[in-house]
Amino acid sequence: MAENFDFLSGKDKYNMVRNAVAIDLFLSGRKIGMDEVNKEIRKVFGLKSVEEIKLNVLDKVDFLKKYKKFYNNVFEKIIKGVKNDTKSK
């Protein structure tokens, strides 16, 4: 995402963030719905509204730093789950 950040529309950025947050909520066993996902996006990225993403009015450096950290954490959870599942078979 970092390489293409400037080329993505606000809607595309929001969709990427929404998907990552929804996956994280799922992996954590938490409820997944638009309200829950948007609330988590605001919390994780320190936003007043998800519209900040959709309207492309983000601090690029700060947002990308938070997104990379969040994405890497979600990716690690996925990999850990795959490794644990492989061991149990």
C-alpha positions, 0 to 999 in steps of 0.5 A: 500500500505504501508504494501506491498510497498517492495513487489510490482513491479515498474509497480504495484506501477505506476499503483496504483499511476496512478489510484489514480491520474486519479480518482482525475483529474476526480473528479476535472473535469479536462482532463484525458489522459496519458500525463495529468496523468503523468504530475500530478504524477510528480507534486504531487510526485516531480518526474522528470519522472514517470520512477522513479516509474516504475524503483523502484528508489524512496525514499521509506519513502518520497514517501509513505508519499506523497502517503498516504496524496494524497490517503487520500485526494482523498478518502475524496473527494469520501466520500464527494461526496457519502454523498452529493449524498445521501442527494440529493435523 
